[in-house]
Amino acid sequence: MPRRNTAISGRRQRGKSVLHGPGGESGGSFRCVGCRLDVPISAPGTAHRNHCPHCLTSRHVDRIPGDRAASCRGRMRAVSMTVRDNGEWSVVHQCVACGALKMNRIAGDDNALALMRIAVRPLADPRMGRRALRSL
């Protein structure tokens, strides 16, 4: 039976039958393309894991969450953070191969320091604010 989760927002997630193993079989973990750690597919706060909790790197495998239908398979690096209307945090990933942007909700065991480094990145570069104001 798929695990249902009522995360911080109280929103129930649909269960996903994601196949992580080689050849498409179900597996209990996957190897991170960034830091090469073995990452369990179960994650607190989300129905399925789609990024490494240590370095926040992902792989471009989905067109829509859970379908594993994207042909790119490129490395996706965490470039930014965003907050949804319900207050839930998401990591914005960009594919280094094709440039696609995807949003992924954070998991309960994601590295808090890595999340904060991404969240405060705009504050670390004083030129970024000026560029944003000029573009308005």
N, CA, C and O atoms as a GROMACS GRO file, in nm:
protein
  544
    1MET      N    1   0.084  -0.118   0.000
    1MET     CA    2   0.000   0.000   0.000
    1MET      C    3   0.088   0.124   0.000
    1MET      O    4   0.179   0.134   0.083
    2PRO      N    5   0.064   0.221  -0.092
    2PRO     CA    6   0.148   0.340  -0.095
    2PRO      C    7   0.132   0.423   0.031
    2PRO      O    8   0.023   0.434   0.088
    3ARG      N    9   0.242   0.481   0.072
    3ARG     CA   10   0.242   0.563   0.192
    3ARG      C   11   0.186   0.700   0.161
    3ARG      O   12   0.227   0.764   0.064
    4ARG      N   13   0.094   0.745   0.240
    4ARG     CA   14   0.038   0.879   0.226
    4ARG      C   15   0.100   0.967   0.331
    4ARG      O   16   0.132   0.923   0.441
    5ASN      N   17   0.119   1.092   0.295
    5ASN     CA   18   0.183   1.183   0.388
    5ASN      C   19   0.104   1.311   0.396
    5ASN      O   20   0.059   1.365   0.294
    6THR      N   21   0.086   1.359   0.515
    6THR     CA   22   0.026   1.489   0.535
    6THR      C   23   0.137   1.579   0.587
    6THR      O   24   0.158   1.589   0.708
    7ALA      N   25   0.207   1.643   0.496
    7ALA     CA   26   0.322   1.727   0.530
    7ALA      C   27   0.275   1.849   0.608
    7ALA      O   28   0.160   1.856   0.650
    8ILE      N   29   0.361   1.942   0.625
    8ILE     CA   30   0.335   2.063   0.702
    8ILE      C   31   0.207   2.131   0.656
    8ILE      O   32   0.130   2.182   0.737
    9SER      N   33   0.184   2.132   0.527
    9SER     CA   34   0.069   2.202   0.472
    9SER      C   35  -0.063   2.129   0.495
    9SER      O   36  -0.170   2.188   0.481
   10GLY      N   37  -0.057   2.000   0.531
   10GLY     CA   38  -0.178   1.923   0.548
   10GLY      C   39  -0.231   1.868   0.417
   10GLY      O   40  -0.333   1.797   0.417
   11ARG      N   41  -0.166   1.897   0.307
   11ARG     CA   42  -0.210   1.851   0.176
   11ARG      C   43  -0.169   1.705   0.159
   11ARG      O   44  -0.053   1.670   0.180
   12ARG      N   45  -0.264   1.622   0.121
   12ARG     CA   46  -0.233   1.481   0.099
   12ARG      C   47  -0.173   1.464  -0.039
   12ARG      O   48  -0.215   1.528  -0.136
   13GLN      N   49  -0.074   1.376  -0.048
   13GLN     CA   50  -0.009   1.350  -0.175
   13GLN      C   51  -0.056   1.218  -0.232
   13GLN      O   52  -0.088   1.125  -0.158
   14ARG      N   53  -0.059   1.212  -0.362
   14ARG     CA   54  -0.093   1.086  -0.427
   14ARG      C   55   0.028   0.994  -0.420
   14ARG      O   56   0.142   1.040  -0.428
   15GLY      N   57   0.004   0.868  -0.406
   15GLY     CA   58   0.111   0.771  -0.406
   15GLY      C   59   0.171   0.757  -0.544
   15GLY      O   60   0.101   0.774  -0.644
   16LYS      N   61   0.299   0.727  -0.551
   16LYS     CA   62   0.366   0.715  -0.679
   16LYS      C   63   0.438   0.582  -0.685
   16LYS      O   64   0.503   0.541  -0.589
   17SER      N   65   0.426   0.514  -0.796
   17SER     CA   66   0.500   0.391  -0.815
   17SER      C   67   0.620   0.422  -0.903
   17SER      O   68   0.616   0.407  -1.025
   18VAL      N   69   0.729   0.468  -0.839
   18VAL     CA   70   0.848   0.510  -0.909
   18VAL      C   71   0.947   0.395  -0.913
   18VAL      O   72   0.969   0.328  -0.812
   19LEU      N   73   1.006   0.371  -1.029
   19LEU     CA   74   1.101   0.261  -1.046
   19LEU      C   75   1.241   0.319  -1.057
   19LEU      O   76   1.275   0.381  -1.158
   20HIS      N   77   1.324   0.300  -0.953
   20HIS     CA   78   1.457   0.358  -0.949
   20HIS      C   79   1.567   0.261  -0.990
   20HIS      O   80   1.676   0.304  -1.027
   21GLY      N   81   1.540   0.132  -0.985
   21GLY     CA   82   1.645   0.032  -1.008
   21GLY      C   83   1.689   0.024  -1.152
   21GLY      O   84   1.621   0.074  -1.241
   22PRO      N   85   1.805  -0.040  -1.177
   22PRO     CA   86   1.850  -0.058  -1.315
   22PRO      C   87   1.751  -0.144  -1.393
   22PRO      O   88   1.699  -0.243  -1.341
   23GLY      N   89   1.724  -0.106  -1.514
   23GLY     CA   90   1.629  -0.180  -1.596
   23GLY      C   91   1.484  -0.149  -1.561
   23GLY      O   92   1.394  -0.212  -1.614
   24GLY      N   93   1.460  -0.052  -1.474
   24GLY     CA   94   1.325  -0.011  -1.440
   24GLY      C   95   1.261  -0.084  -1.326
   24GLY      O   96   1.144  -0.061  -1.297
   25GLU      N   97   1.334  -0.175  -1.258
   25GLU     CA   98   1.272  -0.244  -1.145
   25GLU      C   99   1.274  -0.154  -1.022
   25GLU      O  100   1.349  -0.057  -1.014
   26SER      N  101   1.190  -0.190  -0.928
   26SER     CA  102   1.182  -0.113  -0.804
   26SER      C  103   1.310  -0.133  -0.725
   26SER      O  104   1.360  -0.245  -0.714
   27GLY      N  105   1.363  -0.028  -0.669
   27GLY     CA  106   1.484  -0.036  -0.588
   27GLY      C  107   1.464   0.041  -0.459
   27GLY      O  108   1.375   0.126  -0.450
   28GLY      N  109   1.545   0.012  -0.361
   28GLY     CA  110   1.533   0.080  -0.232
   28GLY      C  111   1.617   0.204  -0.221
   28GLY      O  112   1.600   0.282  -0.127
   29SER      N  113   1.709   0.227  -0.318
   29SER     CA  114   1.794   0.345  -0.314
   29SER      C  115   1.843   0.378  -0.454
   29SER      O  116   1.826   0.299  -0.548
   30PHE      N  117   1.905   0.495  -0.467
   30PHE     CA  118   1.968   0.534  -0.593
   30PHE      C  119   2.100   0.602  -0.562
   30PHE      O  120   2.121   0.648  -0.450
   31ARG      N  121   2.188   0.608  -0.659
   31ARG     CA  122   2.319   0.671  -0.643
   31ARG      C  123   2.310   0.815  -0.691
   31ARG      O  124   2.268   0.841  -0.804
   32CYS      N  125   2.349   0.909  -0.605
   32CYS     CA  126   2.345   1.051  -0.639
   32CYS      C  127   2.446   1.081  -0.749
   32CYS      O  128   2.560   1.034  -0.743
   33VAL      N  129   2.405   1.158  -0.851
   33VAL     CA  130   2.494   1.195  -0.960
   33VAL      C  131   2.589   1.306  -0.920
   33VAL      O  132   2.685   1.334  -0.992
   34GLY      N  133   2.564   1.371  -0.806
   34GLY     CA  134   2.651   1.478  -0.760
   34GLY      C  135   2.759   1.431  -0.665
   34GLY      O  136   2.878   1.443  -0.695
   35CYS      N  137   2.719   1.376  -0.551
   35CYS     CA  138   2.815   1.336  -0.448
   35CYS      C  139   2.839   1.186  -0.442
   35CYS      O  140   2.923   1.140  -0.365
   36ARG      N  141   2.767   1.108  -0.523
   36ARG     CA  142   2.783   0.963  -0.536
   36ARG      C  143   2.743   0.885  -0.411
   36ARG      O  144   2.782   0.769  -0.396
   37LEU      N  145   2.666   0.944  -0.321
   37LEU     CA  146   2.615   0.872  -0.204
   37LEU      C  147   2.497   0.785  -0.246
   37LEU      O  148   2.423   0.819  -0.338
   38ASP      N  149   2.478   0.673  -0.177
   38ASP     CA  150   2.358   0.592  -0.195
   38ASP      C  151   2.247   0.657  -0.114
   38ASP      O  152   2.260   0.676   0.007
   39VAL      N  153   2.137   0.690  -0.180
   39VAL     CA  154   2.028   0.765  -0.119
   39VAL      C  155   1.903   0.678  -0.115
   39VAL      O  156   1.861   0.628  -0.219
   40PRO      N  157   1.842   0.658   0.004
   40PRO     CA  158   1.718   0.580   0.010
   40PRO      C  159   1.605   0.656  -0.058
   40PRO      O  160   1.600   0.779  -0.053
   41ILE      N  161   1.514   0.582  -0.124
   41ILE     CA  162   1.406   0.650  -0.196
   41ILE      C  163   1.295   0.699  -0.104
   41ILE      O  164   1.218   0.788  -0.143
   42SER      N  165   1.285   0.645   0.016
   42SER     CA  166   1.184   0.695   0.109
   42SER      C  167   1.238   0.820   0.178
   42SER      O  168   1.355   0.827   0.215
   43ALA      N  169   1.150   0.917   0.194
   43ALA     CA  170   1.190   1.045   0.253
   43ALA      C  171   1.077   1.100   0.338
   43ALA      O  172   0.962   1.097   0.296
   44PRO      N  173   1.108   1.151   0.457
   44PRO     CA  174   1.004   1.212   0.539
   44PRO      C  175   0.957   1.344   0.476
   44PRO      O  176   1.038   1.426   0.434
   45GLY      N  177   0.827   1.363   0.471
   45GLY     CA  178   0.771   1.487   0.420
   45GLY      C  179   0.738   1.486   0.272
   45GLY      O  180   0.693   1.588   0.219
   46THR      N  181   0.759   1.374   0.204
   46THR     CA  182   0.728   1.367   0.062
   46THR      C  183   0.694   1.223   0.025
   46THR      O  184   0.738   1.130   0.092
   47ALA      N  185   0.616   1.205  -0.081
   47ALA     CA  186   0.573   1.071  -0.121
   47ALA      C  187   0.685   0.995  -0.192
   47ALA      O  188   0.687   0.872  -0.188
   48HIS      N  189   0.778   1.066  -0.255
   48HIS     CA  190   0.894   1.001  -0.316
   48HIS      C  191   1.008   1.101  -0.322
   48HIS      O  192   0.986   1.222  -0.335
   49ARG      N  193   1.128   1.051  -0.313
   49ARG     CA  194   1.246   1.138  -0.316
   49ARG      C  195   1.289   1.159  -0.460
   49ARG      O  196   1.291   1.066  -0.539
   50ASN      N  197   1.324   1.284  -0.493
   50ASN     CA  198   1.370   1.313  -0.628
   50ASN      C  199   1.501   1.390  -0.630
   50ASN      O  200   1.544   1.438  -0.735
   51HIS      N  201   1.566   1.404  -0.514
   51HIS     CA  202   1.697   1.469  -0.509
   51HIS      C  203   1.774   1.417  -0.388
   51HIS      O  204   1.717   1.362  -0.295
   52CYS      N  205   1.904   1.437  -0.391
   52CYS     CA  206   1.992   1.392  -0.284
   52CYS      C  207   1.974   1.483  -0.162
   52CYS      O  208   1.978   1.605  -0.178
   53PRO      N  209   1.954   1.428  -0.043
   53PRO     CA  210   1.936   1.512   0.075
   53PRO      C  211   2.065   1.578   0.120
   53PRO      O  212   2.062   1.674   0.198
   54HIS      N  213   2.180   1.529   0.073
   54HIS     CA  214   2.308   1.584   0.115
   54HIS      C  215   2.349   1.705   0.029
   54HIS      O  216   2.375   1.812   0.082
   55CYS      N  217   2.354   1.686  -0.103
   55CYS     CA  218   2.401   1.793  -0.192
   55CYS      C  219   2.289   1.858  -0.273
   55CYS      O  220   2.313   1.955  -0.345
   56LEU      N  221   2.166   1.805  -0.264
   56LEU     CA  222   2.046   1.856  -0.330
   56LEU      C  223   2.048   1.839  -0.483
   56LEU      O  224   1.965   1.898  -0.552
   57THR      N  225   2.140   1.760  -0.534
   57THR     CA  226   2.147   1.735  -0.678
   57THR      C  227   2.040   1.635  -0.719
   57THR      O  228   2.005   1.545  -0.642
   58SER      N  229   1.988   1.650  -0.840
   58SER     CA  230   1.886   1.561  -0.892
   58SER      C  231   1.928   1.514  -1.031
   58SER      O  232   2.034   1.552  -1.080
   59ARG      N  233   1.845   1.434  -1.094
   59ARG     CA  234   1.867   1.390  -1.232
   59ARG      C  235   1.741   1.420  -1.311
   59ARG      O  236   1.630   1.401  -1.262
   60HIS      N  237   1.758   1.468  -1.434
   60HIS     CA  238   1.644   1.504  -1.518
   60HIS      C  239   1.583   1.377  -1.579
   60HIS      O  240   1.624   1.333  -1.687
   61VAL      N  241   1.487   1.321  -1.509
   61VAL     CA  242   1.424   1.197  -1.556
   61VAL      C  243   1.273   1.211  -1.574
   61VAL      O  244   1.211   1.126  -1.638
   62ASP      N  245   1.212   1.316  -1.518
   62ASP     CA  246   1.066   1.330  -1.523
   62ASP      C  247   1.023   1.444  -1.613
   62ASP      O  248   1.083   1.552  -1.613
   63ARG      N  249   0.917   1.419  -1.691
   63ARG     CA  250   0.847   1.529  -1.758
   63ARG      C  251   0.746   1.587  -1.661
   63ARG      O  252   0.737   1.709  -1.643
   64ILE      N  253   0.670   1.498  -1.598
   64ILE     CA  254   0.582   1.535  -1.487
   64ILE      C  255   0.625   1.449  -1.369
   64ILE      O  256   0.677   1.339  -1.391
   65PRO      N  257   0.607   1.494  -1.245
   65PRO     CA  258   0.661   1.421  -1.130
   65PRO      C  259   0.622   1.274  -1.128
   65PRO      O  260   0.504   1.239  -1.132
   66GLY      N  261   0.724   1.188  -1.123
   66GLY     CA  262   0.703   1.046  -1.108
   66GLY      C  263   0.690   0.966  -1.237
   66GLY      O  264   0.681   0.843  -1.230
   67ASP      N  265   0.689   1.030  -1.354
   67ASP     CA  266   0.665   0.953  -1.476
   67ASP      C  267   0.791   0.889  -1.536
   67ASP      O  268   0.780   0.793  -1.612
   68ARG      N  269   0.909   0.940  -1.503
   68ARG     CA  270   1.037   0.887  -1.552
   68ARG      C  271   1.041   0.882  -1.705
   68ARG      O  272   1.102   0.791  -1.762
   69ALA      N  273   0.977   0.979  -1.771
   69ALA     CA  274   0.964   0.977  -1.917
   69ALA      C  275   1.057   1.073  -1.989
   69ALA      O  276   1.058   1.074  -2.112
   70ALA      N  277   1.136   1.154  -1.918
   70ALA     CA  278   1.226   1.247  -1.985
   70ALA      C  279   1.346   1.172  -2.043
   70ALA      O  280   1.402   1.084  -1.978
   71SER      N  281   1.384   1.207  -2.163
   71SER     CA  282   1.495   1.138  -2.228
   71SER      C  283   1.630   1.203  -2.198
   71SER      O  284   1.734   1.145  -2.230
   72CYS      N  285   1.632   1.320  -2.138
   72CYS     CA  286   1.754   1.396  -2.116
   72CYS      C  287   1.851   1.325  -2.021
   72CYS      O  288   1.967   1.305  -2.056
   73ARG      N  289   1.804   1.287  -1.903
   73ARG     CA  290   1.883   1.219  -1.800
   73ARG      C  291   2.004   1.300  -1.753
   73ARG      O  292   2.098   1.244  -1.698
   74GLY      N  293   2.002   1.432  -1.775
   74GLY     CA  294   2.112   1.519  -1.734
   74GLY      C  295   2.111   1.545  -1.584
   74GLY      O  296   2.013   1.517  -1.515
   75ARG      N  297   2.221   1.598  -1.534
   75ARG     CA  298   2.235   1.634  -1.393
   75ARG      C  299   2.161   1.764  -1.369
   75ARG      O  300   2.175   1.860  -1.446
   76MET      N  301   2.083   1.769  -1.262
   76MET     CA  302   2.010   1.891  -1.228
   76MET      C  303   2.069   1.946  -1.098
   76MET      O  304   2.072   1.878  -0.996
   77ARG      N  305   2.114   2.071  -1.104
   77ARG     CA  306   2.173   2.132  -0.985
   77ARG      C  307   2.073   2.227  -0.922
   77ARG      O  308   1.992   2.290  -0.990
   78ALA      N  309   2.080   2.236  -0.790
   78ALA     CA  310   1.992   2.326  -0.717
   78ALA      C  311   2.040   2.469  -0.738
   78ALA      O  312   2.155   2.502  -0.707
   79VAL      N  313   1.952   2.554  -0.790
   79VAL     CA  314   1.991   2.692  -0.822
   79VAL      C  315   1.922   2.795  -0.735
   79VAL      O  316   1.970   2.908  -0.722
   80SER      N  317   1.807   2.759  -0.677
   80SER     CA  318   1.732   2.857  -0.601
   80SER      C  319   1.631   2.788  -0.511
   80SER      O  320   1.614   2.666  -0.517
   81MET      N  321   1.565   2.866  -0.429
   81MET     CA  322   1.457   2.819  -0.342
   81MET      C  323   1.334   2.903  -0.372
   81MET      O  324   1.345   3.017  -0.417
   82THR      N  325   1.219   2.846  -0.346
   82THR     CA  326   1.095   2.921  -0.357
   82THR      C  327   1.000   2.872  -0.250
   82THR      O  328   1.015   2.762  -0.197
   83VAL      N  329   0.902   2.954  -0.218
   83VAL     CA  330   0.800   2.917  -0.120
   83VAL      C  331   0.665   2.921  -0.189
   83VAL      O  332   0.629   3.021  -0.251
   84ARG      N  333   0.591   2.812  -0.179
   84ARG     CA  334   0.458   2.805  -0.240
   84ARG      C  335   0.358   2.885  -0.158
   84ARG      O  336   0.389   2.929  -0.047
   85ASP      N  337   0.239   2.904  -0.212
   85ASP     CA  338   0.135   2.981  -0.144
   85ASP      C  339   0.101   2.926  -0.007
   85ASP      O  340   0.064   3.002   0.083
   86ASN      N  341   0.114   2.795   0.011
   86ASN     CA  342   0.078   2.733   0.139
   86ASN      C  343   0.194   2.733   0.238
   86ASN      O  344   0.182   2.676   0.346
   87GLY      N  345   0.308   2.797   0.204
   87GLY     CA  346   0.421   2.807   0.293
   87GLY      C  347   0.523   2.695   0.279
   87GLY      O  348   0.622   2.692   0.352
   88GLU      N  349   0.499   2.604   0.187
   88GLU     CA  350   0.590   2.490   0.167
   88GLU      C  351   0.711   2.534   0.084
   88GLU      O  352   0.695   2.602  -0.018
   89TRP      N  353   0.831   2.495   0.128
   89TRP     CA  354   0.954   2.528   0.056
   89TRP      C  355   0.978   2.430  -0.057
   89TRP      O  356   0.948   2.311  -0.044
   90SER      N  357   1.033   2.480  -0.166
   90SER     CA  358   1.071   2.397  -0.280
   90SER      C  359   1.209   2.438  -0.329
   90SER      O  360   1.247   2.554  -0.320
   91VAL      N  361   1.282   2.342  -0.382
   91VAL     CA  362   1.412   2.366  -0.443
   91VAL      C  363   1.390   2.379  -0.593
   91VAL      O  364   1.318   2.298  -0.652
   92VAL      N  365   1.450   2.479  -0.654
   92VAL     CA  366   1.444   2.495  -0.799
   92VAL      C  367   1.571   2.433  -0.857
   92VAL      O  368   1.682   2.475  -0.824
   93HIS      N  369   1.553   2.334  -0.943
   93HIS     CA  370   1.664   2.266  -1.008
   93HIS      C  371   1.672   2.309  -1.154
   93HIS      O  372   1.570   2.331  -1.219
   94GLN      N  373   1.795   2.320  -1.205
   94GLN     CA  374   1.815   2.348  -1.348
   94GLN      C  375   1.903   2.238  -1.405
   94GLN      O  376   2.006   2.203  -1.349
   95CYS      N  377   1.860   2.184  -1.518
   95CYS     CA  378   1.935   2.078  -1.586
   95CYS      C  379   2.057   2.139  -1.654
   95CYS      O  380   2.045   2.234  -1.731
   96VAL      N  381   2.175   2.084  -1.626
   96VAL     CA  382   2.297   2.136  -1.688
   96VAL      C  383   2.308   2.093  -1.834
   96VAL      O  384   2.386   2.152  -1.909
   97ALA      N  385   2.232   1.993  -1.876
   97ALA     CA  386   2.236   1.946  -2.015
   97ALA      C  387   2.143   2.026  -2.106
   97ALA      O  388   2.185   2.071  -2.212
   98CYS      N  389   2.017   2.042  -2.064
   98CYS     CA  390   1.920   2.107  -2.154
   98CYS      C  391   1.866   2.240  -2.100
   98CYS      O  392   1.797   2.312  -2.173
   99GLY      N  393   1.897   2.275  -1.976
   99GLY     CA  394   1.855   2.403  -1.920
   99GLY      C  395   1.716   2.406  -1.861
   99GLY      O  396   1.671   2.511  -1.816
  100ALA      N  397   1.644   2.293  -1.860
  100ALA     CA  398   1.508   2.290  -1.806
  100ALA      C  399   1.507   2.322  -1.657
  100ALA      O  400   1.600   2.286  -1.585
  101LEU      N  401   1.403   2.390  -1.612
  101LEU     CA  402   1.385   2.423  -1.471
  101LEU      C  403   1.273   2.339  -1.413
  101LEU      O  404   1.168   2.323  -1.476
  102LYS      N  405   1.293   2.285  -1.293
  102LYS     CA  406   1.192   2.206  -1.224
  102LYS      C  407   1.190   2.246  -1.078
  102LYS      O  408   1.293   2.282  -1.021
  103MET      N  409   1.073   2.242  -1.016
  103MET     CA  410   1.059   2.266  -0.873
  103MET      C  411   1.034   2.134  -0.802
  103MET      O  412   0.952   2.055  -0.848
  104ASN      N  413   1.104   2.111  -0.692
  104ASN     CA  414   1.087   1.991  -0.612
  104ASN      C  415   1.070   2.030  -0.467
  104ASN      O  416   1.149   2.109  -0.414
  105ARG      N  417   0.969   1.975  -0.402
  105ARG     CA  418   0.948   2.007  -0.261
  105ARG      C  419   1.063   1.950  -0.179
  105ARG      O  420   1.119   1.846  -0.214
  106ILE      N  421   1.097   2.019  -0.072
  106ILE     CA  422   1.205   1.969   0.013
  106ILE      C  423   1.155   1.851   0.095
  106ILE      O  424   1.035   1.838   0.120
  107ALA      N  425   1.248   1.766   0.136
  107ALA     CA  426   1.216   1.652   0.222
  107ALA      C  427   1.261   1.684   0.364
  107ALA      O  428   1.344   1.773   0.385
  108GLY      N  429   1.207   1.612   0.459
  108GLY     CA  430   1.237   1.637   0.600
  108GLY      C  431   1.380   1.611   0.639
  108GLY      O  432   1.427   1.664   0.740
  109ASP      N  433   1.453   1.531   0.561
  109ASP     CA  434   1.591   1.501   0.596
  109ASP      C  435   1.692   1.571   0.506
  109ASP      O  436   1.810   1.534   0.504
  110ASP      N  437   1.647   1.672   0.430
  110ASP     CA  438   1.740   1.748   0.347
  110ASP      C  439   1.838   1.826   0.435
  110ASP      O  440   1.803   1.870   0.545
  111ASN      N  441   1.959   1.841   0.386
  111ASN     CA  442   2.066   1.911   0.458
  111ASN      C  443   2.026   2.057   0.477
  111ASN      O  444   2.016   2.133   0.380
  112ALA      N  445   2.002   2.096   0.602
  112ALA     CA  446   1.956   2.232   0.633
  112ALA      C  447   2.058   2.337   0.591
  112ALA      O  448   2.021   2.444   0.543
  113LEU      N  449   2.185   2.308   0.608
  113LEU     CA  450   2.289   2.403   0.570
  113LEU      C  451   2.290   2.425   0.418
  113LEU      O  452   2.303   2.538   0.372
  114ALA      N  453   2.277   2.317   0.341
  114ALA     CA  454   2.273   2.330   0.196
  114ALA      C  455   2.150   2.410   0.151
  114ALA      O  456   2.158   2.490   0.058
  115LEU      N  457   2.036   2.386   0.217
  115LEU     CA  458   1.915   2.462   0.184
  115LEU      C  459   1.933   2.611   0.213
  115LEU      O  460   1.893   2.696   0.133
  116MET      N  461   1.992   2.644   0.327
  116MET     CA  462   2.011   2.784   0.364
  116MET      C  463   2.113   2.852   0.273
  116MET      O  464   2.098   2.970   0.241
  117ARG      N  465   2.216   2.780   0.230
  117ARG     CA  466   2.314   2.839   0.138
  117ARG      C  467   2.246   2.881   0.008
  117ARG      O  468   2.278   2.986  -0.048
  118ILE      N  469   2.154   2.800  -0.039
  118ILE     CA  470   2.082   2.834  -0.162
  118ILE      C  471   1.984   2.948  -0.137
  118ILE      O  472   1.970   3.038  -0.221
  119ALA      N  473   1.918   2.946  -0.022
  119ALA     CA  474   1.818   3.048   0.008
  119ALA      C  475   1.879   3.187   0.023
  119ALA      O  476   1.817   3.286  -0.016
  120VAL      N  477   2.000   3.196   0.079
  120VAL     CA  478   2.061   3.328   0.101
  120VAL      C  479   2.156   3.369  -0.011
  120VAL      O  480   2.217   3.475  -0.003
  121ARG      N  481   2.168   3.288  -0.114
  121ARG     CA  482   2.258   3.319  -0.226
  121ARG      C  483   2.231   3.458  -0.284
  121ARG      O  484   2.327   3.530  -0.312
  122PRO      N  485   2.106   3.500  -0.304
  122PRO     CA  486   2.084   3.636  -0.357
  122PRO      C  487   2.136   3.746  -0.263
  122PRO      O  488   2.173   3.853  -0.311
  123LEU      N  489   2.138   3.721  -0.133
  123LEU     CA  490   2.188   3.822  -0.039
  123LEU      C  491   2.340   3.830  -0.042
  123LEU      O  492   2.397   3.934  -0.006
  124ALA      N  493   2.407   3.724  -0.083
  124ALA     CA  494   2.553   3.721  -0.084
  124ALA      C  495   2.612   3.801  -0.200
  124ALA      O  496   2.728   3.842  -0.193
  125ASP      N  497   2.534   3.825  -0.304
  125ASP     CA  498   2.582   3.899  -0.420
  125ASP      C  499   2.508   4.032  -0.428
  125ASP      O  500   2.394   4.036  -0.474
  126PRO      N  501   2.570   4.142  -0.384
  126PRO     CA  502   2.500   4.271  -0.383
  126PRO      C  503   2.462   4.319  -0.523
  126PRO      O  504   2.371   4.400  -0.537
  127ARG      N  505   2.532   4.271  -0.626
  127ARG     CA  506   2.499   4.312  -0.762
  127ARG      C  507   2.368   4.252  -0.810
  127ARG      O  508   2.303   4.306  -0.899
  128MET      N  509   2.328   4.139  -0.750
  128MET     CA  510   2.206   4.072  -0.794
  128MET      C  511   2.084   4.160  -0.774
  128MET      O  512   1.997   4.165  -0.861
  129GLY      N  513   2.075   4.229  -0.662
  129GLY     CA  514   1.963   4.320  -0.636
  129GLY      C  515   1.957   4.432  -0.735
  129GLY      O  516   1.849   4.468  -0.783
  130ARG      N  517   2.073   4.489  -0.768
  130ARG     CA  518   2.076   4.598  -0.866
  130ARG      C  519   2.033   4.550  -1.004
  130ARG      O  520   1.962   4.620  -1.076
  131ARG      N  521   2.077   4.430  -1.042
  131ARG     CA  522   2.036   4.375  -1.171
  131ARG      C  523   1.886   4.354  -1.175
  131ARG      O  524   1.821   4.381  -1.277
  132ALA      N  525   1.829   4.306  -1.064
  132ALA     CA  526   1.685   4.283  -1.058
  132ALA      C  527   1.609   4.415  -1.070
  132ALA      O  528   1.508   4.422  -1.140
  133LEU      N  529   1.657   4.520  -1.002
  133LEU     CA  530   1.590   4.650  -1.009
  133LEU      C  531   1.600   4.709  -1.150
  133LEU      O  532   1.504   4.770  -1.198
  134ARG      N  533   1.714   4.693  -1.215
  134ARG     CA  534   1.729   4.745  -1.351
  134ARG      C  535   1.636   4.676  -1.450
  134ARG      O  536   1.591   4.737  -1.547
  135SER      N  537   1.608   4.549  -1.425
  135SER     CA  538   1.522   4.475  -1.517
  135SER      C  539   1.376   4.514  -1.503
  135SER      O  540   1.295   4.483  -1.591
  136LEU      N  541   1.340   4.581  -1.395
  136LEU     CA  542   1.201   4.624  -1.376
  136LEU      C  543   1.178   4.743  -1.461
  136LEU      O  544   1.067   4.798  -1.462
   0.00000   0.00000   0.00000
